[in-house]
Amino acid sequence: MAPIERDRRMTKSKLLPTSAPKPIPPEFMEKFKKHGWRRVEQIWGKSTVLAWRKAIGAKRMAAERKRYLKEEAAR
């Protein structure tokens, strides 16, 4: 195997995360429902929020936000 190929494989492996995602704080979903994606990304960081979104489920999060906004509009 050529040295260039070995270096390329080593570079790819360095891009993988080396730590477990942070635990999801209890107030995360409430903040998300009230303020949306951009605000929670500002608070906790984009990569952390994306990991939590994967754990919770993007469709579930979107449905809860939509329901919250519909309830707020009805007030």
C-alpha positions in Angstrom: 0.0 0.0 0.0 1.3 3.4 -0.9 2.1 5.8 1.9 -0.4 8.4 0.5 -3.3 6.0 0.9 -2.4 5.2 4.5 -2.2 8.9 5.3 -5.6 9.5 3.8 -7.2 6.8 5.9 -5.6 8.2 9.0 -7.0 11.6 8.3 -10.5 10.3 7.9 -10.3 8.5 11.3 -9.2 11.7 13.0 -12.5 13.4 11.9 -14.6 11.0 14.0 -15.8 12.3 17.4 -13.7 11.1 20.3 -16.3 11.8 23.1 -19.8 10.8 23.8 -22.5 13.4 23.3 -23.5 15.6 26.2 -26.6 14.4 28.1 -29.8 16.2 27.0 -30.7 18.8 29.6 -34.3 18.8 30.8 -35.0 22.3 29.6 -33.8 21.6 26.0 -37.2 20.7 24.5 -39.0 23.6 26.3 -36.4 26.1 24.9 -36.7 24.5 21.4 -40.5 24.6 21.4 -40.4 28.3 22.4 -37.5 29.6 20.4 -36.6 27.1 17.6 -33.5 25.7 16.1 -31.3 28.8 15.8 -31.7 29.8 19.4 -30.9 26.3 20.9 -27.9 26.1 18.5 -26.7 29.5 19.9 -27.1 28.2 23.5 -25.6 24.7 23.2 -23.8 24.6 19.9 -24.7 23.2 16.5 -23.0 19.8 16.8 -24.4 19.1 20.2 -27.9 20.1 19.1 -27.6 17.8 16.0 -26.6 14.9 18.2 -29.6 15.5 20.5 -31.9 15.9 17.5 -30.8 12.5 16.3 -31.4 11.0 19.8 -34.9 12.6 20.2 -36.0 12.4 16.5 -36.2 15.4 14.2 -39.9 14.6 13.3 -40.9 14.4 16.9 -39.2 17.7 17.7 -40.8 19.4 14.7 -44.2 18.1 15.6 -43.9 19.4 19.2 -42.8 22.8 18.0 -45.6 23.0 15.5 -48.1 22.1 18.2 -46.7 24.7 20.6 -46.8 27.4 17.9 -50.4 26.5 17.0 -51.4 26.7 20.7 -49.7 30.1 21.0 -51.5 31.4 17.9 -54.8 30.3 19.4 -54.3 32.4 22.6 
